[in-house]
Amino acid sequence: MTKTDGSTWDRLEWRRRLETFGDNDAAVLASGPKGQIDGVCNLGELTDKGRETTLALGHRLRDLYVDKLLYMPKIITNADMIYLRATPMPRALESVQQTFWGMYPLTARTAAFSPPTIITRTPQDETLFPNEASCRRFSQLMQAFGQRTAARWNDTPDMAYLTSRISKWMPNSSNVAVDSHPRLSGIMDTINSTLAHGPETRLPAPFYDSKARAIIDKIGVEEWFSGYKESNEYRQTGIGGLAGDIVARMVGSAAKSGNEDLAGRDGESTKEAGKELQVKFGMSGCHDTTLAALLASLGCFEGESWPPYTSHIAFELFQESGSSSQSLNLDKPTATTKSPLQTLFGSKDKPNLPEQSITRKPTTALSTPEKQILNGHYVRVRYNDKPMTVPGCRLPGKHLEGDESFCTLVRNPLRFPTY
């Protein structure tokens, strides 16, 4: 809201209620299990339980990166060193908000702290989830793997068991199938969602049969994620964009290359009084299909179940004690138009990189001086607070001596393996 002269802005507080159809198609207010009409979630929004668990995730991140590792400061005056991003889905944005609040509550922010910037993209540009809507080839591959899963499982004793347990609640008591209506993956989502929110939202007991849930999970994981294990094209089109972004940020941070170019406080550049700030921590609100796609592409999703709610992956960049990074020595650096990812990390004293920067070069194309910049840096992948071992990092020289979960950065651990 603004005053009539437009000189200042104020906020309008308002309350939302959802409307739906009742008997005889009459418009009625949507209500909760106890008749609540305020605070009812719409499709795609975060529930109160989701807010609790993402807030708790923020507390765990603070305990690790602030209190134990002393990597992030205890109190911040702004969020310029933190890169926040979310997909267009409301629950992803709300998850980022809650997690950030848990990591930096009011007591850890100064009185002058200004609203943090959260980056979003248009749906067609989004890489934080496998985006079949904007990549026709990936959509074709998804359909092909889905049809293969249906052909494998629809006429099996396992599917017959599911039909015997829950078909009476299917439309027209039809059989359960991978490609039924609703699809088996949709039934799984409903089971998991209701199971997470207590008895007031529960389905009939047969939906929670332990054997039935294990079968549904096994088939769902195969339908959605087997393509990342088996097809390089599936990996590239499905999650390659995000993997490339992650690698570029880590390499750029290790090389201390480029300049800050993201919107900071009040829409201004993060460059303040000629001082550029380096991003130290990135947090992105994404989805279960994002996490499993990354893990399956890296080869470390074997035997895992469908990611539970509030799951997270941490890609941690370490520098070996005693090693020191040095910037690229370019006699005449070429000025180029910089994209946010090419210029995400950097400092005032570092030269601009030429158009083909080190952040986007394949490992095989790196020169010896460029590899030396990345020496002494290691990457660890943690999934739900558990360190994961990437198969490609088990070979001698590809990990920190004594711990295979620390991949050498120069090996480029997120470069998809060849099967």
N, C-alpha and C positions, 0 to 999 in steps of 0.2 A: 504494500500500500504506500502511497505517496501523498504528500500535502498538495494542495491545489497549485502551488507555484513550482512543484517538482524539485524543491531544494533539498528535501530530506526524505528518507524512507522509513517506514515503520512496518511492523509485522501484524498480520491478521491471524488471530487464533480461531480455529474452527474445528468442528467435530464431524467426522464422517460416519454415516451409517449405510449399510448395504440393503438394497431392495431386491426382492426376488418375486417369484410367482407362487401364490398359494392355491387354495381350492378354487375351482372355476376360473383359473387364470387371473385371479384378483391380485393386485400388487400388495405385497406384505413385506415388513422388515425382516431381514434374515436374523436369526438368533442362534445363540450357542446352546449347549446341552442343558444349561440351567435357565434358559430364557434370556440370556444377556443379549442386548442389542447394540452395545457399544464395544468397540475393540474386536469386532468379528473380522477375521482375515479373508481377503479376497484370494483368488487363484494366484499362485506365484509369490505370495508374501510370506514373511517369516512369522512363525507363531511365537507365543510367549516362551514356550519351551526352547525354541530355536534361539531366542534372544538370550536365554539363560546359558545355553551351552556355548554360544559364540563369545559371550562375555567371559565365561570361564576359560575359553581358549586364549583370550587376550591376557588373562591373569597368568596362564602358564608361559606364554611368550615373554611376559615381563619378568617372571621368575628366572627364566633361562638367560635371556639376552641382556637384561638390565642388572638383575641382582647377582647371578652366578658368573656369567662370562664378562660382565662389565663392558659389554660392547656398545650398548646404547646408553645415553645419559638418563639419570634418574628423574630429572625435571627438564622439561623443554619449554622454550618460549615461542616456538613455532614448529610447524611440521615440514619445513622445507627439506630436511634430510630424509624424509620418509615419502616413498612413492606409493600412493594409494590408487587403486583402480578396481572397477567392478564391471560386470556384464550388464546389459540392459534389463535383466531380470530383477524385479524389486527385492527379492530375498537375498540376492548376491550383494546389492548395495547395502541393505540393512545388516548383513553379516559383517561387512567391512566396518561399518559404523560401530557395531557392538564390540567387535574384536579390538578396534583401535581404542575404544573407551576402556576396555579391560586392561589393555597394555599401558595406556596413559590416562588414568582417571583424573578427575578434577584436581586432586591433591598433587598430581605430578605435572600439572601445567600451571604456568605463571598467570597472574591476573591479566597480563597483556597478551595472552595467547589468542591468536586470531583463528577463524575457522579454517581447518585444513582443506586442501584441494583434493578432490577425488576425481580421477580421470575416467571418462567413459568414452565409448566409441559407438558409432551407428551400427545397427545389427549386421549390415553387409560387410563391415570392416572388422567385426569382432573375431579375435583369435583365442579368447579365454575359454572357449568350448569348441568341440568339433562342429564346424559350421556347415552342415549339409545344405542349408538354405542358400548359401552364397557360392557353393562349389558344386556344380552339377556332377562332376566326375566322382567326388566323394559321396554324393547322394546315391549314385549308381552302385558304387562299391558297397555302401551300407545295405542297400536293398538286396544285392547279391548274397552277402553274408547272412542276412536275415532269412532269405529263402533257403539257403543251405541249412541253416539251423532248423528251420521248420521241417525240411525233408528228413533230417536226421532224427528228430525227436517226436514228431506228431503221432506216429504210429508205434510207440514204444510202451512197454509196461509202466515206465515212470509217468508218462502222460496219462495213461489209463488210470493210474492211481490218483492223479490230480483230479481227473474228471469224476471219479467215484466220490471224492471228498467235497468238491465245491460246485459241481455242475448245476445243482438245484438252484443256485443263485445267479447263474449265467442267464442271459436273455434267452427265453424259450427253452431253458434247461439244455442248452447246446454244449457240445464237448469243449473242454479246455484245450487250447493249442497255442503254439508260438505265435501264429497269425490269426488267432480268434478275435472276436470283438466282445469285450476288450481284449487287447493283446496280453500275452502272459507277462510281459514286462510291466504293463499297466496295472495288472493285478498285484504284482510284486510291490510297486510303488504304494498302492493303497494299503497293503498289509503292513509295510514298514512304517508308513505315516501314522496309521492308527495304533500300531504297537508302541510308538514313541510317545503317545500322548495320553496314556492311562485308560481306565475302563470306560470312560464316558464316550469314547470314540470307537470302541472295539466292534469288529465284525463278529459274525458267529464263530464259535470255537474251532470248527474244522479248518478255517483259514490259517490258524496258528499251529496246526499239526507240524511237529518238528521235522518229520520225514518230508512232508509236502513243501515246507519252506526250504529245505536243503535242495530238493529237486528244482524248485523255481529259481533259486539263487544260481545253481550250477548252469542251468540253461540260459538264464539271463546274462551271465558273465560271458558265456560262449557267443551268444548272439551279438552282443554289443562290443566286445573287446578282442575276440579272436583274430579279427582282421589286423590289429596292430602287431600281433605276434607273427603273422604269416606273410604279410604283404608290405613291401617297402613303399609301394604307391599309396596304400591305405595309411601308413604312418605319415608320409609326407603331406598328403592332402588333408588328413584328419587333425593332426596335432603338430605338424612341422612348423607352422608359423609361430606358434607359441614357444616351441622348443628353441627356435632360432632367436626369438626375443630374449629368452632367458640366457642363452649362451652369449649373445651380444652384450648384455648387461654385465655378466661376470667378467668377460674378456675386457670390456671397456673399463671396468673398475680396477682390474689387475694392471692394465696398461695406463690407467689414469689419463684416458684420452678423451678429447672432445670438450664440450662446454654444456653447462646447464641450459636447457631451453624449454623447460616446462613452466606453465603458469604457476605463480606462487601466490602470496597473500594479496587479496583485493584485486586479483586479475593481473598483477604486475609480474615482471620477470623475477626469478629467484636471485638475480644478480643485484646485490644491494651495495651501494657505494663502491662499486667496482669489485666487490668480493663475490666470488662464485662459490656456491655450496655443493658439496658432493653428496649424492644420495647414498645413504648407508643401509637402508632397510626398505624393502618393497613388500607390499601386501596387496593381493588381488583376490576379490570375491568371485569365485567361479563355481564349478558344479562337479557332481560325482563322476560324470563322464569325462571331465577334464583330468581329474586325478588318475583314474584308471587308465586312460589313454596314454598319459605320460609314463606311468609305471610299466604298462604292458609293452610300450615301445622300447623302453630301456631293458626289458627282459627280466624285471624283478616284480612281476605280478603273479607268478606261478603259485597256485594253491590259495590265492587270496579270494575272499568273498567280495560281494558288491560293497563298495565303500559306504560305511554307515554315516549317519548324519553328523555334521560338524567335523568331518574328516579334513585333514590338511596335509600338504606336502611342503617341506622346507628344503630349499636348495641353498646350502651354506657354502660360502667361499672362505677358505682359510689361507693364510700366508705362513709358511714355515718360519719358525723363529731363526733369526740370523740372516734370512734372505731379504733382499731389498729390490723393489721394482724401480725401473728407470723408464722414463718416457722415450718415445721414438725420437731419434735425432734426425730431423728432416731439415736439410739446408734451406730449401725453399718450399715450405708447405703450400699446397694448393688450396685456395679458398673455395669452398663448395657450399651448396645449399644443404643445410643440416636438417635431418629428420629427428624427431624426439628420441628415437632409439639409437641413432648414430651418435647423438650428442648427450646421452643421458648422464654419463659420468665425466668428471673432469675437474680441473682447477685452473686458476688464472694464469699460472706460469707454464702451462703445457701448450705446445703448438697444436694447431688444427691438423687433422689427418687428411691425407689426400682422399680422393673420391672413393677408392676401394680401401676402406679402413680395415684395421686388423680385426675389428669386432665381427666382420661378416666374411672373413676369409676362411676357406676350408683349412683344416689342419695341414693337409698336404701342400698347400700353397704358401704356408708361412716361411719366411726366410729365417736364417739362423739367428740374426739379431732379434727378430720378432718373437721367436720361440724363447729366447733368453729372457725377454720381458715377462713371460708367463711362467718361467721356471720357479719352483718353490711355492706354487699356488695349488691348492687342492679343493675339490668339491665333494661335499657329503650330501646325500639325499636322505631325508628323514620323512617317514610316512607315519602319521599319528604317533609322533614321538619315538618311533623306532627306526634306528639307522638301517638303511637298505643297502645291499651289496649288488652293484651293477655287474653282470657277468663279464662285460667287456673290460672291466677294471681289475680282474683277478690276475691277469698276466703279469709277470715280473716287469718292473719299470713303469707300470700303469697305475700304481697306487702308492700310498705312503707305506714305507717299510713297516711291517708289523700290523697293519690295519687295512684290509682290502676295501673297507667302506669309504675310504678317502681316495677318490680318483684324482689323478693328475689332471690339472686344467688343460695343459697342452695336448693331452690325449683327446680333449673335447668330449667329455663323457656323455653329452646329450646328442652327439652325432649318432644317428640311428645305426644300430648294428646290422650287419649283413647276414641273412639266414640262408 
